[in-house]
């Protein structure tokens, strides 16, 4: 446990320095998920190291606008929940692993940076009434990483150039062709940042992430109905038009699709230990 906590603490320091089951255990892929899979083919040559570097740079860019929460206990709790659902996702392992952190903002929002850095605001956590809903929010973001939605948002011609030359690290120092490569990499960062913070992913990507979140929750022992209950709370606040509502499809449409998937499930009682653990957090 100490080693795990140290790992999370080091990750937080790094970021600061740079600024229960579903009806089927393995349901068939939806049309949205199949379309996402086809999109992934365009970036199949982008290795995990490049994806990780891109994600770290995007996280640093986000931290120029949001402050990282200074609450080790909450950060540890978030990582325990996040790692639980990540291990049950379609991509349980990434180059440097998944890392979860809380942002000090009351605006409800969450960001899935390429490679596995997932940032969620305190405002989003405040919408969650229990640990299962926290897990639902994180499972949705993990699904974006698993589907490589961030990488897929980069203009393909830029990735083709970046993949052709791995010497990004010292690019700016050498000038010439290397400087051109660095500019392409920076443009890739801008592509992802703009998609995540301003434009949002496509409806196809969002619906596919919801579908995978349902499966991850089920496999991790959480109630998939928690995603529907969280979306219901989000729907009540959608007219505010801030944070996550700017970049996601209409919540009513997401909720309708999720409800269609879980309509045969029976309500489950949250274990007391899990409920107590959630209430101990200062969210």
N, C-alpha and C positions, 0 to 999 in steps of 0.2 A: 504493500500500500504506500509506503514511504517513497519507493522508487517511482510509482505511478504519479504521486502528488508532485514529486520533483520534476518529472517530465512535463506535467501540465504547467507548473510554475515557470520552467524554462521557456516553454512555448509562449506564455504570456509576456515574458520579458523580451523575447524576440520580436513579438508584434509591437511592443512599445518602442523598442529600439528602431524599428523601421517606420515609425511615425510616433377459453379463450379463442379459438381458431376460426378462420374463415370457412365458408362452405366447402372449399377445396383447398388442399394444402398447397398445390401448385396450379392455380387457375391458368387457363390459356392466356396468352398475351392479347391485350386489347389492340384495336387499330392504332390508337395513339402510341402505344409502346412499340408496335412494329414500325411505325413511321420514324420514331426516335432512333430505333436500331439502324434504319437505313441511313439516317443522318450521320450516325457514328462512323459509317464506312468512310466518309469524307475525311475524317481525322484519324484513321487507324494507324497512320505512320507517325503520329505525334507520341513520343515516348513519355513515360510517367515522370521522368526527370524534368522535361520541359514543362509538362503540365503542373508539376509541383512549383517550379520557379514562377510560372505565370500566376498561380493561385496565391503564392506568398506576396507577390507584387501587388495583386489586386487587393488583398487583405490590408496591405500597408496603405494603399490609396483610400480605402474605406475608413481606416483609422485616422485619416486627416480630418474627417468630418464627425467621427464618433469617438467618444472616450471609452477605453476599456475599463470595465468595472473592477474595482480593487476589493474584491471579496473572495478570498481563496476557498472558503467553504462552499460558496455557491458555485464557483468555477469547477470545483472538484465534483460536486453533485451533478452539475450539468454534463460533465464528461462521463460520469458513471452511466447516466441515462443514455447519453448519445452513443457511447461505445456499445452499449447493449443492443440498440437497434441497428447500429452500423454492422455489427457482426452477423446480423441476420439479413442484411441487404444482399442484392445481387452482386455487390462489389465490396466484400468485407475488408479487403486490404488495399491500401494505396501505397505509393512510394515511401512516404514518411508517416503514414497513418492518419487517422482522423483526429482533429483537435477542435474542441468546442469552447467558445468564450462568450461572455455576456457584455453587451454594450450598454453604457449608461445613457439611455434615451427612453423617454416615455412613449415615443412613437412606435407603434407596433410594426416590427419589421424583422426580417431574417435574411442572411446572405450565405449562399453556398459557393465558396471560392473553389476554383479548380484544384483538384488534388486532395481536398479533404479538410480545409480550414472552414469551419462553419461558425458564423457570428449571429447571435440573436439578441435583440434588444430587451431591456427590462420591461418595456411596455408590452412586448409580445408575451413575455412570461407572465405578466400580470393578468393577461386574458385567460391563462390556464388555471383551471380550478382544481387540478389534481395532477399527479405525476404522469398518468396515462396521456393527458393532453399535452404535457411537455414532450413526452416521447413522440406523440403524433406530429408536433411541429418540427422536431428534429428529424424524424424519419422522412418527412417530405423533403427537407433540405439534403439529407444523405442521398436520397434518390436522385436529386439533381447532379450530385457528384458521381454517383454510380453510372448515370446515363451520359456523363461528360457534357452536360448542357453548356457549361461555361466555355469549354474548348470549342464546342460546335458553333458558338456564337462568333468566333473569330473568322474573319474573311479568309476563305480557303487559300487564296493566292499568297497571303502573308504567311500562313503556316507552311506552305510549300517551300517558301524561301528560308524560313527559320529552320525547318527540318533539314534542309540541304546544307546548313552550316551551323555547327554546334558551338561555335566559338563566341557565344554571346557575352560571357563573363568579362572578358577584357576588351570588348568591342570598342567602347568609346575611347579607350586610351590609344588604340592603334590608328584610328581614322580610316579614311578610304572606304573600301568594301566593308570592313568591319563596322564602321560607323553607320553605314547604310543598314546593316543587319540589326544594329541596336535600335535604329529608328523603326524598323519593321516590328521588332519585339515590343517596343513601346506602343505602337499602334494596336498590337494584339491586346495589350493590357487595356487600352482605351476601349476596344471593342467589347471586352467582357464587362468592364466597369459600366459602360453605357447601358448594356443589356440588363445587368443586374439592378442598377440603381435608378435608371431613367425609363427605359422602354419595357423591361421585363421579358421573360421568356415567352415563347409562343403558347397558345392554348394547348396545343398538342403536347408540348413538353410539360406543362403544368398538370394536365390530366394524367399523363403517364407517371409523373412523380406521385400523384395521389394514389394511383393504383399500386405502385410499388410500396408506398408507405403503409397501405392496408396489410399487405403481405408481411412486411418487416415487423409491424406491430404484433401480428398474430404469432409469428415465429418466435418473437422475443418474449412472449408471455403477457403482452399488454392487450387491452381491449381495443380492437379496431374501431369500435363505435366512438372512441375518443376523438378520432379525426372529425367525425360528423358533429360531435358536440362542440369542438373547437371552432369549426366553420360556422356553426349556428351563432356563436358569440361574435365571430368576426362579421357576420352578416348584419348584426344589430348595430355595428359601428361603421359600416361601409360608407355611409354618406359623409363621413369626415373627410374622405378622399386623401388621406395622408399615408405615408409609409407603404406597407405591403399592398394597400388597395390601389396604389398608383401603378403597380407593376404586375398585378395578377388578373386573370380573367374574372368576370363577375362572380362573386362568392356564391350567389344563388345557383349558378350553373354547376359550380364545383360541388356544392352540397347535394344537389339533385343526383349527380353521377355517383357520388360516394354512397348516398342512401340506397341507390339501386343495387350497389354491390353488397351492402350489409343488411338488407331487408330481412333476411332469414335468421339473423343472429338474435340471441336472447340477451337481455341486459345482464351484466355481470357486476358483482360487488367487488370493489377494490380492496385488496388485502390490507389489513390494519397496519402492518409494518410499512407498507408502501405509502399509505396515507399519512402516517406519522412522520416519515422521512421528508415528505413534501412540505408538511406544515412547519418543520423545523427550519426551513430555508427562509431567509430574509429577502423576499422578492418584492 
